[in-house]
Amino acid sequence: MANSTPVTERLPAPPYVAWKSFTSFIEHLKRTVVPPKIDNSMMPPTMSGGTRSHLKSALKFLDLIDPADNVTTKLRNLIVAYGTEGWREAMGDVISEAYSRIVTDLDLDSATARQLTDQFRSLGHVEGEMVERCIRFYLAALKSCGLTY
């Protein structure tokens, strides 16, 4: 007998790749070409397999690629903005939208580190050392965008 409980889609985990790896990849795409689909052949050969996997997960969470690894308009726009005055706004929009389900109504200007950690644990569904890595990526992104925290 089939299970009548609806299947809920598992959202990708918040990014835990190093911010530098993320921005280096965006820069790499700007220097080369943006393919219709992101696969390992588009990633720099010096990037480890683990970093490639973490990067693809980050791209999915940020809605820069879809579940089938197809490039979204958001990624194309972000690549165009990279290295320009438009980067802060473009990346800020991506970050704000992607993290809205995690930070919800948390006031980042007055929240404690513990409150942010609790949000990532409960709403980001990450545990252990991954929480710290996810928060590091998020805070680096906010800083890059000129957003306060």
C-alpha positions in Angstrom: 0.0 0.0 0.0 1.4 3.4 -0.9 2.2 5.9 1.7 -0.4 8.8 1.7 1.9 11.2 3.6 3.0 13.9 1.3 6.7 14.0 0.5 8.3 17.3 1.5 11.2 18.6 -0.6 14.4 18.8 1.3 15.8 22.3 0.9 19.6 22.5 0.3 21.7 23.3 3.3 23.0 26.8 3.7 26.4 27.3 2.1 29.4 26.1 4.0 32.0 26.4 1.3 34.7 29.1 1.9 33.6 32.5 0.8 36.8 32.8 -1.2 36.1 29.6 -3.1 32.7 30.9 -4.0 33.9 34.3 -5.2 36.8 32.7 -7.1 34.4 30.6 -8.9 32.2 33.5 -9.9 35.4 35.3 -11.1 36.4 32.2 -13.0 33.1 32.1 -14.8 33.4 35.9 -15.6 36.8 35.3 -17.2 35.7 32.2 -19.2 32.2 31.4 -20.1 28.9 30.7 -18.4 27.6 27.4 -19.6 23.9 26.4 -19.5 24.7 23.8 -16.8 27.3 23.7 -14.1 29.3 20.5 -13.9 32.7 19.7 -12.5 34.4 20.4 -15.8 33.5 24.1 -15.3 35.3 24.3 -12.0 39.0 25.1 -11.7 41.2 22.0 -11.8 42.9 23.0 -8.6 39.6 22.8 -6.7 39.2 19.6 -4.6 36.3 17.3 -5.1 34.9 18.2 -1.7 35.0 21.9 -2.5 33.3 21.3 -5.8 30.5 19.5 -4.1 30.2 22.2 -1.4 30.2 24.9 -4.1 27.4 23.2 -6.1 25.4 22.9 -2.9 25.9 26.7 -2.2 24.9 27.5 -5.8 21.6 25.6 -5.3 20.8 27.1 -1.9 21.4 30.6 -3.4 19.1 29.7 -6.4 22.0 30.3 -8.8 21.5 26.9 -10.3 18.4 24.7 -10.2 18.1 21.2 -8.9 19.3 19.8 -12.2 22.4 22.1 -12.1 21.1 24.5 -14.9 22.3 28.0 -14.6 19.6 30.5 -13.5 19.2 34.2 -14.6 20.3 35.1 -11.1 23.8 33.6 -11.6 24.1 35.2 -15.0 23.3 38.6 -13.5 25.6 38.0 -10.6 28.5 37.2 -12.9 27.9 40.4 -14.9 27.9 42.4 -11.7 31.1 40.8 -10.3 33.9 43.3 -10.0 31.6 46.2 -10.7 29.8 48.8 -8.5 26.7 46.6 -9.0 28.1 43.6 -7.1 27.0 44.7 -3.7 23.4 45.2 -4.7 23.3 42.1 -6.8 24.9 39.8 -4.2 22.9 41.5 -1.5 19.6 40.6 -3.2 20.7 37.0 -3.7 21.8 36.7 0.0 18.7 38.4 1.4 16.3 36.2 -0.6 18.1 32.9 0.0 18.6 33.4 3.7 15.1 34.9 4.4 13.8 31.5 5.6 16.7 31.2 8.1 17.1 34.7 9.6 13.3 35.4 9.3 12.6 38.2 11.7 16.0 38.2 13.4 17.4 41.7 13.8 21.0 41.1 12.6 22.2 44.5 14.0 21.3 43.5 17.6 21.0 39.7 17.6 23.6 37.7 19.6 25.9 35.1 18.1 23.9 32.5 20.0 20.6 33.7 18.4 22.1 33.5 14.9 23.5 30.0 15.7 20.1 28.8 17.0 18.4 30.1 13.8 20.8 28.2 11.6 20.3 25.1 13.6 16.6 25.2 13.7 15.7 26.7 10.4 18.8 25.9 8.4 18.8 22.3 9.6 22.6 22.1 10.2 24.4 20.8 13.2 27.9 20.6 14.7 30.8 22.3 12.9 28.7 22.9 9.9 26.8 25.6 11.8 30.0 27.6 12.2 31.0 27.1 8.6 27.5 28.2 7.4 27.6 31.3 9.5 31.1 32.2 8.4 29.9 32.1 4.7 26.8 34.1 5.6 28.7 36.8 7.5 31.4 37.0 4.7 28.6 37.5 2.2 26.9 40.2 4.2 30.3 42.0 4.6 30.9 41.7 0.8 27.5 43.3 0.1 28.0 46.1 2.6 25.1 44.8 4.7 25.3 45.3 8.5 25.3 42.7 11.2 
